[in-house]
Amino acid sequence: MHFEISQKYFVTKNLILTLLLLFAAVAEADDYQLGPSDLLHISVFDHPELTLDTRITQSGNISYPLIGVVAVGGLSTHEAEQLIAHRLTEGAFIKQPQVSIVINEYQSQKVGVVGQVSKPGQYSLMGSQRVLDVLTQAGGILNDSASDQATLVHKDGTTKQIDLRKLFDGDMSMNVNVHDGDTLSVPKAPQFYIYGQVQHPGAYKLTNNMTVSQAISTGGGLTSRGTERRSVVKRHDSKGKEHEVHLKSSEYLQPDDVLLVKESLF
């Protein structure tokens, strides 16, 4: 029962944290550097004729009325606003223009999310974003099959291991920044198998440090005839040979273990 409550707490906290961090990401959008294929909505206060929707070219430029080509690639929206205002003033077109830029489509910076998530794919980065932000965009992890460990692969090939249980428990050291070209991989969790005198025999996700007792609880608990003391684990060694291992209730299972729960002798 305690294990089931912990699992519900884990999922609830996961949802709360991801929603909070999604809202925080919006506030960080000023950190975003404009780039190719981003779609901009540009306007100048009291000058509707200068309103423009335009997409940044692969060379990082836009073409704007009166001032022509403007290099905005690599700039923040605020820097691009200042640049356009300066060009309009410098050309004596408008005195003290108030320029506003809104990013309608974020397209230039992408991060991949693969594996055990609801919606794997490529996602656009909107400012300074972190692991929880992109997991939220991908619909969250598949709790029944996702591993507790994810891997963030950076564009330069370096990697960072993400402990998802720690992350969803509030450990912000796991909530690292993601960057253009990164890929977050959430692999399938290892499994164990449980048969014999349990309520729901079958294959289940093996979480970190799962004990024999927790595994039996995951399988629905003992039947009226079952006993934990006579449980046997069938385990394969590195050469693929099967062995029978007798474990105590507090000892840990390994990936692909087969736990056989026997009948009580009395």
GIHU-V101000 format. One record per pair of residues at least 4 apart in sequence whose ideal C-beta (glycine too) atoms are under 6 Angstrom apart, sorted by sequence separation. I is the first residue (numbers start at 1). J is the second residue. D is the distance in whole Angstrom. If there is no record, write none. Layout:
i->I j->J d->D
i->I j->J d->D
//
This chain:
i->34 j->38 d->5
i->57 j->61 d->5
i->75 j->79 d->4
i->86 j->90 d->6
i->113 j->117 d->6
i->125 j->129 d->5
i->129 j->133 d->4
i->142 j->146 d->5
i->154 j->158 d->5
i->178 j->182 d->5
i->194 j->198 d->6
i->206 j->210 d->6
i->210 j->214 d->5
i->217 j->221 d->6
i->222 j->226 d->4
i->236 j->240 d->6
i->237 j->241 d->5
i->247 j->251 d->4
i->253 j->257 d->5
i->75 j->80 d->5
i->88 j->93 d->5
i->141 j->146 d->4
i->166 j->171 d->4
i->210 j->215 d->6
i->44 j->50 d->4
i->56 j->62 d->6
i->63 j->69 d->6
i->64 j->70 d->5
i->88 j->94 d->5
i->114 j->120 d->5
i->153 j->159 d->5
i->195 j->201 d->5
i->236 j->242 d->5
i->113 j->120 d->6
i->167 j->174 d->4
i->194 j->201 d->6
i->43 j->51 d->5
i->54 j->62 d->5
i->61 j->69 d->5
i->62 j->70 d->5
i->72 j->80 d->4
i->151 j->159 d->6
i->152 j->160 d->4
i->166 j->174 d->5
i->167 j->175 d->6
i->234 j->242 d->6
i->235 j->243 d->6
i->88 j->97 d->5
i->42 j->52 d->5
i->61 j->71 d->5
i->62 j->72 d->6
i->112 j->122 d->5
i->152 j->162 d->6
i->193 j->203 d->5
i->234 j->244 d->6
i->235 j->245 d->5
i->60 j->71 d->6
i->123 j->134 d->6
i->163 j->174 d->6
i->41 j->53 d->5
i->85 j->97 d->5
i->110 j->122 d->5
i->111 j->123 d->6
i->150 j->162 d->4
i->162 j->174 d->5
i->191 j->203 d->5
i->232 j->244 d->5
i->233 j->245 d->5
i->60 j->73 d->2
i->40 j->54 d->6
i->85 j->99 d->5
i->111 j->125 d->6
i->123 j->137 d->5
i->150 j->164 d->6
i->192 j->206 d->5
i->204 j->218 d->5
i->233 j->247 d->5
i->50 j->65 d->6
i->84 j->99 d->5
i->191 j->206 d->6
i->39 j->55 d->5
i->109 j->125 d->4
i->148 j->164 d->5
i->160 j->176 d->6
i->189 j->205 d->5
i->190 j->206 d->5
i->148 j->165 d->5
i->38 j->56 d->5
i->81 j->99 d->4
i->106 j->124 d->4
i->119 j->138 d->5
i->200 j->219 d->5
i->212 j->231 d->6
i->36 j->56 d->6
i->67 j->87 d->4
i->81 j->101 d->5
i->106 j->126 d->5
i->119 j->139 d->4
i->200 j->220 d->4
i->80 j->101 d->6
i->113 j->134 d->6
i->117 j->138 d->4
i->118 j->139 d->3
i->194 j->215 d->6
i->198 j->219 d->4
i->199 j->220 d->3
i->228 j->249 d->5
i->36 j->58 d->5
i->118 j->140 d->6
i->198 j->220 d->6
i->199 j->221 d->6
i->235 j->257 d->5
i->111 j->134 d->5
i->67 j->91 d->6
i->77 j->101 d->5
i->117 j->141 d->6
i->233 j->257 d->5
i->234 j->258 d->4
i->113 j->138 d->4
i->116 j->141 d->6
i->194 j->219 d->4
i->197 j->222 d->6
i->116 j->142 d->5
i->155 j->181 d->3
i->197 j->223 d->5
i->233 j->259 d->5
i->66 j->93 d->5
i->154 j->182 d->5
i->197 j->225 d->5
i->232 j->260 d->5
i->116 j->145 d->5
i->197 j->226 d->3
i->116 j->146 d->4
i->153 j->183 d->5
i->231 j->261 d->5
i->131 j->162 d->6
i->152 j->184 d->5
i->230 j->262 d->4
i->151 j->185 d->5
i->212 j->247 d->5
i->226 j->261 d->5
i->150 j->186 d->5
i->213 j->249 d->4
i->212 j->249 d->5
i->227 j->264 d->4
i->34 j->72 d->5
i->35 j->73 d->6
i->215 j->253 d->6
i->225 j->263 d->5
i->34 j->73 d->6
i->211 j->250 d->5
i->146 j->186 d->5
i->147 j->187 d->5
i->33 j->74 d->5
i->34 j->75 d->5
i->211 j->252 d->6
i->147 j->189 d->4
i->132 j->175 d->5
i->145 j->188 d->6
i->146 j->189 d->6
i->209 j->252 d->6
i->210 j->253 d->5
i->131 j->175 d->5
i->134 j->178 d->6
i->215 j->259 d->6
i->130 j->175 d->5
i->131 j->176 d->6
i->141 j->186 d->6
i->30 j->76 d->6
i->130 j->177 d->6
i->129 j->178 d->6
i->206 j->255 d->6
i->134 j->184 d->6
i->44 j->97 d->5
i->45 j->98 d->4
i->44 j->99 d->5
i->43 j->100 d->5
i->42 j->101 d->5
i->148 j->208 d->5
i->40 j->101 d->6
i->41 j->102 d->4
i->192 j->253 d->5
i->41 j->104 d->5
i->198 j->261 d->5
i->196 j->260 d->5
i->197 j->261 d->5
i->38 j->103 d->6
i->39 j->104 d->5
i->190 j->255 d->3
i->192 j->257 d->5
i->193 j->258 d->5
i->194 j->259 d->5
i->195 j->260 d->6
i->196 j->261 d->4
i->39 j->105 d->4
i->196 j->262 d->6
i->197 j->263 d->6
i->111 j->178 d->5
i->38 j->107 d->5
i->117 j->186 d->6
i->37 j->107 d->4
i->38 j->108 d->5
i->115 j->185 d->5
i->116 j->186 d->5
i->37 j->108 d->6
i->109 j->180 d->4
i->111 j->182 d->5
i->112 j->183 d->4
i->113 j->184 d->5
i->114 j->185 d->5
i->115 j->186 d->4
i->36 j->108 d->5
i->115 j->187 d->5
i->116 j->188 d->6
i->35 j->108 d->3
i->32 j->127 d->4
i->31 j->127 d->5
i->29 j->126 d->6
i->31 j->128 d->4
i->29 j->127 d->4
i->28 j->127 d->4
i->28 j->128 d->4
i->25 j->129 d->5
i->25 j->133 d->5
i->21 j->132 d->4
i->21 j->133 d->6
i->18 j->132 d->5
i->22 j->136 d->5
i->18 j->136 d->4
i->11 j->143 d->6
i->14 j->168 d->4
i->13 j->168 d->6
i->10 j->168 d->6
i->3 j->214 d->5
i->3 j->217 d->5
//
